[in-house]
Amino acid sequence: MLPIARCEPPARTIAVREAAAVPERRAERVAAGLLDRYLRAVARRARVAYADENGRALAPADVDAHVDALIARPQPIVATYWIDNALGVALLPFVDTAFARLLSTVTCVIDDTFAGRVAGRLIEGIAGRCALLPLPGDPERLAQVHGLMTRRSSCAFPVDGGGPYRQVGTGIVTLAASLRAAIVPLAAVVRPAVPSLHGSRVRVPLPRARLGVVFGRPVAVGRDDDRRALAVRLRTTLNDLDTLARVVARRA
């Protein structure tokens, strides 16, 4: 999920169009606090290894340079990953300050579900900003997505977050084309981890985890490009990065 630009106090998780604060819900706040503490505890003992899309190992200085180059791009980016990598991605700002910097430059797009709101509270706690979208099928969702396009914000989200899982539709390509943005694929695989019971199979990292992080090459999207072909290409890329990240995690 991204791990997102800094909130202006007293903003919370926001809806894209009206930037309204989400009503406080105790269960979400408690769950987000527990998740935050757990991820910080895992991060303290985690070992991390990085690689590019060719499997070449990246040193910390290489990672800093890569992230800073993404931040410095004049055009927006759309960072994306598989939903089952979400907690691996969530660990990144806790283990590497480069990702904390990246976190401050993009908007995390989340669905208006319990899990999404918990994620929003977590992101808020580490100085992030979210765009809270109504669920698919709600007419207001299109208006909110239009708001993102109008603002031309860099954003981050799991491309298969609402299902079907491990599939890529043309929506992300359309969004990138409208933003005149590059799609930046990413994989962050944690070992050992326990897959959740949810259909998304989000992997929950265990203590003393090893984290393999692989950066994909930014994918430029033109307004006249074949969007279905680009969606197929992105799915293949994310699968390849995920497979490689599993190998990289063993190096950590």
NUBAZA-593226 format. One record per residue (C-alpha): residue in one letter; residue number from 1; chain; z, y, x. Coordinates in nm, 3 decimals. Layout:
N
residuo:num:cadena:up:north:east
A:NUM:A:Z:Y:X
...
This chain:
252
residuo:num:cadena:up:north:east
M:1:A:0.000:0.000:0.000
L:2:A:-0.009:0.317:0.301
P:3:A:0.172:0.298:0.381
I:4:A:0.081:1.022:0.240
A:5:A:0.140:1.394:0.247
R:6:A:0.481:1.556:0.246
C:7:A:0.632:1.645:-0.093
E:8:A:0.724:2.002:-0.164
P:9:A:1.089:2.002:-0.281
P:10:A:1.196:1.913:-0.541
A:11:A:0.880:1.713:-0.619
R:12:A:0.911:1.341:-0.667
T:13:A:0.643:1.080:-0.729
I:14:A:0.377:1.284:-0.907
A:15:A:0.100:1.244:-1.154
V:16:A:-0.224:1.369:-1.003
R:17:A:-0.317:1.634:-1.254
E:18:A:0.006:1.804:-1.353
A:19:A:0.219:1.715:-1.048
A:20:A:0.517:1.644:-1.273
A:21:A:0.829:1.466:-1.153
V:22:A:0.884:1.112:-1.276
P:23:A:1.202:1.084:-1.486
E:24:A:1.490:0.938:-1.290
R:25:A:1.543:0.569:-1.364
R:26:A:1.846:0.406:-1.210
A:27:A:1.694:0.058:-1.173
E:28:A:1.397:0.197:-0.981
R:29:A:1.619:0.409:-0.759
V:30:A:1.846:0.113:-0.679
A:31:A:1.553:-0.122:-0.610
A:32:A:1.386:0.138:-0.385
G:33:A:1.711:0.191:-0.193
L:34:A:1.754:-0.182:-0.135
L:35:A:1.393:-0.218:-0.024
D:36:A:1.424:0.081:0.211
R:37:A:1.734:-0.061:0.377
Y:38:A:1.580:-0.406:0.406
L:39:A:1.257:-0.280:0.564
R:40:A:1.447:-0.062:0.809
A:41:A:1.660:-0.363:0.910
V:42:A:1.351:-0.580:0.958
A:43:A:1.174:-0.302:1.152
R:44:A:1.461:-0.269:1.400
R:45:A:1.402:-0.624:1.527
A:46:A:1.031:-0.654:1.457
R:47:A:0.776:-0.703:1.733
V:48:A:0.435:-0.548:1.682
A:49:A:0.092:-0.611:1.833
Y:50:A:-0.223:-0.411:1.761
A:51:A:-0.594:-0.484:1.791
D:52:A:-0.926:-0.333:1.694
E:53:A:-1.182:-0.505:1.470
N:54:A:-1.315:-0.699:1.770
G:55:A:-0.973:-0.842:1.854
R:56:A:-0.927:-0.620:2.159
A:57:A:-0.557:-0.555:2.217
L:58:A:-0.450:-0.194:2.176
A:59:A:-0.171:-0.036:2.379
P:60:A:0.067:0.214:2.214
A:61:A:-0.132:0.502:2.365
D:62:A:-0.451:0.359:2.211
V:63:A:-0.281:0.340:1.870
D:64:A:-0.163:0.701:1.898
A:65:A:-0.514:0.813:1.988
H:66:A:-0.671:0.614:1.705
V:67:A:-0.430:0.746:1.442
D:68:A:-0.460:1.103:1.569
A:69:A:-0.839:1.075:1.550
L:70:A:-0.810:0.969:1.185
I:71:A:-0.579:1.261:1.113
A:72:A:-0.814:1.505:1.287
R:73:A:-1.123:1.399:1.091
P:74:A:-1.268:1.697:0.903
Q:75:A:-1.354:1.474:0.605
P:76:A:-1.100:1.285:0.391
I:77:A:-1.032:0.916:0.445
V:78:A:-0.959:0.635:0.200
A:79:A:-0.731:0.387:0.378
T:80:A:-0.719:0.046:0.213
Y:81:A:-0.586:-0.307:0.259
W:82:A:-0.514:-0.622:0.058
I:83:A:-0.213:-0.602:-0.173
D:84:A:-0.054:-0.906:-0.006
N:85:A:-0.036:-0.693:0.313
A:86:A:0.155:-0.417:0.129
L:87:A:0.498:-0.476:0.283
G:88:A:0.345:-0.515:0.628
V:89:A:0.184:-0.175:0.578
A:90:A:0.515:-0.039:0.445
L:91:A:0.684:-0.142:0.772
L:92:A:0.447:0.065:0.985
P:93:A:0.613:0.409:0.953
F:94:A:0.945:0.246:1.048
V:95:A:0.812:0.080:1.364
D:96:A:0.570:0.341:1.498
T:97:A:0.583:0.720:1.477
A:98:A:0.202:0.733:1.480
F:99:A:0.203:0.587:1.128
A:100:A:0.474:0.828:1.019
R:101:A:0.231:1.104:1.119
L:102:A:-0.050:0.939:0.927
L:103:A:0.183:0.902:0.630
S:104:A:0.211:1.280:0.616
T:105:A:-0.162:1.333:0.568
V:106:A:-0.266:1.109:0.278
T:107:A:-0.174:1.055:-0.086
C:108:A:-0.057:0.706:-0.183
V:109:A:-0.219:0.601:-0.511
I:110:A:0.005:0.376:-0.721
D:111:A:-0.008:0.230:-1.071
D:112:A:0.252:0.329:-1.329
T:113:A:0.443:-0.001:-1.324
F:114:A:0.799:-0.085:-1.224
A:115:A:0.681:-0.204:-0.881
G:116:A:0.462:0.104:-0.844
R:117:A:0.747:0.339:-0.928
V:118:A:0.976:0.157:-0.684
A:119:A:0.709:0.203:-0.418
G:120:A:0.691:0.570:-0.511
R:121:A:1.066:0.613:-0.465
L:122:A:1.042:0.440:-0.127
I:123:A:0.756:0.665:-0.015
E:124:A:0.943:0.970:-0.141
G:125:A:1.239:0.870:0.073
I:126:A:1.027:0.886:0.389
A:127:A:0.871:1.222:0.303
G:128:A:0.563:1.087:0.132
R:129:A:0.356:1.190:-0.168
C:130:A:0.213:0.965:-0.438
A:131:A:-0.037:0.991:-0.718
L:132:A:0.097:0.796:-1.015
L:133:A:-0.189:0.660:-1.226
P:134:A:-0.174:0.521:-1.581
L:135:A:-0.269:0.155:-1.605
P:136:A:-0.635:0.048:-1.633
G:137:A:-0.760:0.092:-1.989
D:138:A:-0.562:0.412:-2.046
P:139:A:-0.810:0.701:-2.094
E:140:A:-0.577:0.930:-1.900
R:141:A:-0.639:0.721:-1.587
L:142:A:-0.992:0.858:-1.556
A:143:A:-0.861:1.214:-1.583
Q:144:A:-0.609:1.146:-1.307
V:145:A:-0.872:0.991:-1.079
H:146:A:-1.091:1.294:-1.145
G:147:A:-0.799:1.508:-1.027
L:148:A:-0.794:1.320:-0.697
M:149:A:-1.166:1.377:-0.657
T:150:A:-1.133:1.747:-0.731
R:151:A:-0.858:1.789:-0.473
R:152:A:-1.058:1.592:-0.212
S:153:A:-0.734:1.437:-0.087
S:154:A:-0.722:1.164:0.173
C:155:A:-0.557:0.868:0.007
A:156:A:-0.431:0.515:0.064
F:157:A:-0.394:0.216:-0.166
P:158:A:-0.442:-0.163:-0.181
V:159:A:-0.795:-0.213:-0.309
D:160:A:-0.693:-0.516:-0.518
G:161:A:-0.359:-0.374:-0.630
G:162:A:-0.420:-0.421:-1.002
G:163:A:-0.609:-0.748:-0.963
P:164:A:-0.824:-0.948:-0.951
Y:165:A:-0.670:-1.021:-0.612
R:166:A:-0.874:-1.048:-0.294
Q:167:A:-1.170:-0.891:-0.475
V:168:A:-1.331:-0.551:-0.424
G:169:A:-1.499:-0.360:-0.705
T:170:A:-1.723:-0.058:-0.678
G:171:A:-1.446:0.186:-0.780
I:172:A:-1.324:0.246:-0.425
V:173:A:-1.681:0.309:-0.310
T:174:A:-1.738:0.556:-0.594
L:175:A:-1.414:0.734:-0.506
A:176:A:-1.507:0.757:-0.138
A:177:A:-1.854:0.886:-0.224
S:178:A:-1.708:1.151:-0.454
L:179:A:-1.458:1.260:-0.188
R:180:A:-1.727:1.244:0.081
A:181:A:-1.474:1.025:0.259
A:182:A:-1.488:0.732:0.497
I:183:A:-1.320:0.407:0.393
V:184:A:-1.073:0.292:0.661
P:185:A:-0.987:-0.080:0.624
L:186:A:-0.660:-0.207:0.768
A:187:A:-0.470:-0.534:0.792
A:188:A:-0.097:-0.572:0.862
V:189:A:0.020:-0.933:0.857
V:190:A:0.386:-1.028:0.902
R:191:A:0.513:-1.362:1.032
P:192:A:0.738:-1.520:0.920
A:193:A:0.713:-1.404:0.562
V:194:A:0.769:-1.549:0.217
P:195:A:0.500:-1.500:-0.047
S:196:A:0.634:-1.350:-0.368
L:197:A:0.611:-1.535:-0.698
H:198:A:0.388:-1.260:-0.837
G:199:A:0.017:-1.336:-0.861
S:200:A:-0.053:-1.080:-0.589
R:201:A:0.131:-1.304:-0.337
V:202:A:0.278:-1.001:-0.159
R:203:A:0.436:-1.135:0.160
V:204:A:0.802:-1.044:0.209
P:205:A:0.883:-1.015:0.582
L:206:A:1.178:-1.207:0.719
P:207:A:1.413:-1.087:0.996
R:208:A:1.282:-1.101:1.354
A:209:A:0.932:-1.068:1.216
R:210:A:0.615:-1.038:1.418
L:211:A:0.366:-0.786:1.285
G:212:A:-0.005:-0.803:1.362
V:213:A:-0.196:-0.484:1.286
V:214:A:-0.575:-0.459:1.303
F:215:A:-0.777:-0.143:1.252
G:216:A:-1.121:-0.166:1.098
R:217:A:-1.401:0.073:1.184
P:218:A:-1.432:0.359:0.930
V:219:A:-1.709:0.293:0.679
A:220:A:-1.917:0.597:0.590
V:221:A:-2.020:0.617:0.224
G:222:A:-2.321:0.815:0.109
R:223:A:-2.377:0.925:-0.249
D:224:A:-2.699:0.722:-0.268
D:225:A:-2.571:0.406:-0.096
D:226:A:-2.576:0.071:-0.276
R:227:A:-2.218:0.061:-0.401
R:228:A:-2.215:-0.306:-0.492
A:229:A:-2.341:-0.400:-0.146
L:230:A:-2.074:-0.180:0.016
A:231:A:-1.804:-0.344:-0.199
V:232:A:-1.918:-0.688:-0.082
R:233:A:-1.919:-0.566:0.277
L:234:A:-1.567:-0.422:0.242
R:235:A:-1.436:-0.750:0.100
T:236:A:-1.579:-0.940:0.397
T:237:A:-1.433:-0.685:0.639
L:238:A:-1.084:-0.702:0.487
N:239:A:-1.088:-1.083:0.496
D:240:A:-1.199:-1.079:0.860
L:241:A:-0.930:-0.824:0.954
D:242:A:-0.663:-1.027:0.774
T:243:A:-0.763:-1.344:0.958
L:244:A:-0.759:-1.159:1.290
A:245:A:-0.422:-0.996:1.213
R:246:A:-0.268:-1.342:1.171
V:247:A:-0.379:-1.425:1.525
V:248:A:-0.262:-1.087:1.660
A:249:A:0.083:-1.140:1.505
R:250:A:0.130:-1.443:1.730
R:251:A:0.083:-1.216:2.035
A:252:A:0.368:-0.985:1.935
